[in-house]
Amino acid sequence: MRLPPKSLGIGHCSQCTLSSVVRRFYIPPFSDHHASVSPTRLSEQYQPSVLHPPNTILQPPPPSSPIPPPKPKPRRFHHAGTLISGLTTFTAICAFISFIKENVFEIKSVAGESMYPFLNSDFNSSLQKDIVWVNKWRPGEDVRRGMVIAFWSPNHPNVVAVKRVIALEGDVVVTKPPYPFPREEVPVGHVWVEGDVENREKSLDSNYYGPVSKSLIEGKVTHIVWPSDKRCKIDPEDWKGSPRVLEGRGKVEKTEFY
């Protein structure tokens, strides 16, 4: 006779066909019903350790890229100071160049053929202009006959003319047309200038506007700079003089020009 499980005092599982007594000696197959740990967690728990070769120095993980510091804002006052300093330097350089040009020397080109053949000897063939050195230091002092000077034209105040001094104050000059008088005495503080060209119609000089005041002299032409084959120093002693000039007593009275 078969007794019910309760009569034997043996527990019974509703999902198993074996009694609790038999389950003490029999391990049923693995099932989720009897497992308190999921297979995934078991696999993680019993995962074998990673073995490293000997003498291996484990490096720490690379640090994350640092955050760049914020860019400093441009200093407006610094840029303004640099700009002011640059403008000051530029102004000083321009002032220095202007002082040299107005009071010391200047390199000029000679236009026209009034000083032919001494200057612009190739003017008729190539229209080439000679370049000369003009000494502007105290231009009205120590002016001599035979000097080539640069001066402001009395007829054209905006034009700088280049002519040769042939007579000084106190000299008497036999003039040429269209001057209204046959002779002219050069007054104090003036010079008589003419061009070297033989054709008087090509030179606008003292025979048109009379003696030139020394205050209009801008400088003395002392050297020919270009062309290179004519480069030389202009010496007043090389001028042979003019038979139309009756040299007087020189300076009538001492006059200083600045």
C-alpha positions in Angstrom: 0.0 0.0 0.0 1.3 3.4 -1.0 1.2 6.2 1.5 0.7 9.8 0.6 3.8 12.1 1.1 2.3 13.8 4.1 1.9 10.6 5.9 5.6 9.9 5.6 6.5 13.3 6.9 8.4 14.1 3.8 8.1 17.6 2.1 7.0 17.8 -1.4 7.8 20.3 -4.2 5.0 21.1 -6.5 7.3 21.4 -9.5 9.5 18.3 -8.7 8.6 14.6 -8.9 11.2 13.6 -6.3 10.8 13.9 -2.6 12.9 16.0 -0.4 14.6 12.9 0.9 15.7 11.7 -2.4 16.9 15.3 -3.3 19.4 15.0 -0.5 21.3 12.5 -2.4 20.5 13.6 -6.0 21.4 16.9 -7.6 19.0 17.7 -10.3 20.0 19.5 -13.4 20.6 23.3 -13.2 17.4 25.3 -13.5 16.4 28.8 -12.9 13.8 27.5 -10.4 16.5 26.4 -7.9 19.1 29.0 -8.8 19.4 32.2 -6.8 22.0 33.8 -9.1 21.6 34.5 -12.8 23.9 32.8 -15.3 25.2 36.2 -16.4 26.3 37.1 -12.9 27.8 33.7 -12.4 29.9 34.0 -15.6 31.1 37.4 -14.3 31.9 36.0 -10.9 33.9 33.0 -12.2 35.6 34.8 -15.1 39.3 33.8 -15.1 41.8 36.5 -14.2 43.9 38.2 -16.9 47.5 37.2 -16.5 50.3 39.7 -17.4 53.8 38.7 -18.4 56.4 39.1 -15.7 58.3 42.4 -15.3 55.4 44.3 -16.8 54.9 47.9 -15.5 51.3 48.8 -15.7 50.8 52.3 -16.9 48.0 54.4 -15.5 45.3 55.3 -18.0 46.1 58.5 -20.0 44.6 61.6 -18.5 41.9 63.3 -20.2 42.9 66.3 -22.4 43.2 69.5 -20.2 40.8 72.3 -20.8 42.7 75.2 -22.5 42.8 78.3 -20.5 40.6 81.2 -21.7 42.3 83.5 -24.2 43.1 86.9 -22.7 41.2 89.8 -24.1 43.3 92.2 -26.2 44.5 95.3 -24.4 43.1 98.3 -26.2 45.4 100.7 -24.5 48.5 98.6 -25.5 47.5 98.7 -29.2 46.8 102.4 -28.9 50.2 103.1 -27.4 51.9 101.1 -30.1 50.0 103.1 -32.8 50.9 106.4 -31.2 54.5 105.4 -30.9 54.6 104.4 -34.6 53.0 107.7 -35.7 55.4 109.7 -33.5 58.4 107.9 -35.1 57.0 108.4 -38.6 56.4 112.1 -38.0 60.0 112.5 -36.6 61.5 110.8 -39.7 59.4 113.0 -42.0 60.4 116.1 -40.2 64.1 115.1 -40.3 63.9 114.4 -44.1 62.1 117.7 -44.6 64.8 119.6 -42.7 67.5 118.0 -44.7 65.7 118.8 -47.9 65.0 122.4 -47.1 68.2 123.4 -45.3 71.1 121.0 -46.1 71.0 119.5 -49.6 68.7 118.2 -52.3 69.1 116.2 -55.5 67.2 117.7 -58.4 66.8 117.1 -62.1 67.4 119.9 -64.5 64.6 120.5 -67.1 65.0 122.4 -70.3 67.9 123.5 -72.4 68.8 126.9 -71.1 72.1 125.6 -69.6 73.0 123.7 -72.8 75.7 122.4 -73.4 77.0 122.5 -69.8 73.8 120.7 -68.5 71.5 118.5 -70.5 74.0 118.1 -73.3 71.9 115.2 -74.7 68.6 117.1 -74.5 68.2 117.5 -78.2 68.8 113.9 -79.0 67.2 111.9 -76.1 65.5 114.5 -73.8 67.7 113.1 -71.0 67.8 115.3 -67.9 70.9 115.8 -65.8 70.6 115.2 -62.1 72.5 117.7 -59.9 73.4 118.1 -56.2 72.1 121.4 -54.7 73.8 122.7 -51.6 71.2 124.6 -49.5 73.3 125.5 -46.5 73.3 129.3 -46.3 72.6 129.7 -50.0 72.8 133.5 -50.2 76.4 133.6 -48.7 79.7 133.5 -50.7 78.0 133.7 -54.1 80.7 134.1 -56.8 80.7 134.7 -60.5 80.5 131.5 -62.5 78.5 129.7 -59.9 75.4 127.7 -61.0 72.5 128.4 -58.6 68.9 127.3 -58.2 66.5 130.1 -57.3 62.8 130.9 -57.3 61.9 132.6 -60.6 60.6 136.2 -60.2 58.2 135.7 -63.2 57.0 132.3 -62.0 57.1 132.0 -58.1 56.3 128.3 -58.1 59.2 127.4 -60.5 62.8 126.8 -59.4 65.2 127.9 -62.2 68.8 126.9 -62.7 71.1 129.6 -64.2 74.7 130.8 -63.9 75.7 133.9 -62.0 77.7 136.2 -64.4 77.6 139.5 -62.3 77.5 140.5 -58.7 76.4 143.6 -56.9 78.3 146.6 -58.1 79.0 145.1 -61.6 77.7 146.7 -64.8 76.2 144.4 -67.3 75.7 145.1 -71.0 72.2 143.7 -71.5 70.5 141.8 -74.3 67.0 142.2 -75.7 64.3 142.3 -74.5 65.8 144.1 -71.5 64.6 147.8 -71.8 68.0 149.4 -70.9 71.3 148.8 -72.7 73.2 148.7 -69.4 72.3 147.7 -65.9 74.1 148.1 -62.6 73.5 145.2 -60.3 72.1 146.6 -57.0 73.1 145.6 -53.5 71.9 142.1 -52.5 71.3 141.0 -56.1 73.0 139.0 -58.8 72.7 138.9 -62.6 72.0 135.4 -64.0 71.9 134.0 -67.5 71.8 130.6 -69.2 74.7 129.1 -71.1 72.7 128.5 -74.3 73.6 130.7 -77.3 70.1 131.1 -78.4 68.8 133.8 -76.0 65.2 132.9 -76.8 65.6 129.6 -75.0 66.7 131.1 -71.7 64.3 133.1 -69.5 66.9 134.9 -67.3 67.8 138.4 -66.1 67.5 139.8 -69.6 63.8 139.4 -69.1 63.2 140.0 -65.3 66.3 141.9 -64.3 68.6 141.3 -61.3 67.7 138.5 -58.9 67.6 139.0 -55.1 69.8 136.8 -53.1 66.9 136.0 -50.9 65.4 134.0 -53.8 68.4 131.7 -54.1 67.5 128.2 -52.9 70.9 126.7 -53.2 74.2 126.3 -55.1 74.5 123.6 -57.7 77.9 122.0 -56.7 78.0 118.6 -58.4 76.6 116.7 -61.4 75.3 113.4 -60.2 74.0 111.8 -63.4 74.8 110.7 -66.1 77.8 108.9 -64.8 80.1 109.9 -67.6 79.5 113.6 -66.7 79.8 113.2 -62.9 82.0 115.9 -61.6 82.3 118.9 -59.2 81.2 122.2 -60.6 84.0 124.7 -60.0 83.2 128.4 -60.6 86.9 129.0 -61.5 86.3 126.9 -64.7 84.0 129.6 -66.1 85.9 132.0 -68.4 83.8 135.0 -67.6 81.7 137.2 -69.9 83.0 140.2 -71.9 79.7 141.9 -71.3 80.3 142.3 -67.6 82.2 145.3 -66.3 83.4 144.1 -62.9 82.9 146.8 -60.2 84.2 146.9 -56.8 82.4 143.7 -55.7 80.2 144.0 -52.7 79.1 147.6 -52.1 78.3 146.9 -48.5 78.4 143.8 -46.3 75.0 142.0 -46.3 74.1 138.8 -44.5 71.5 136.4 -45.8 70.1 133.4 -44.0 
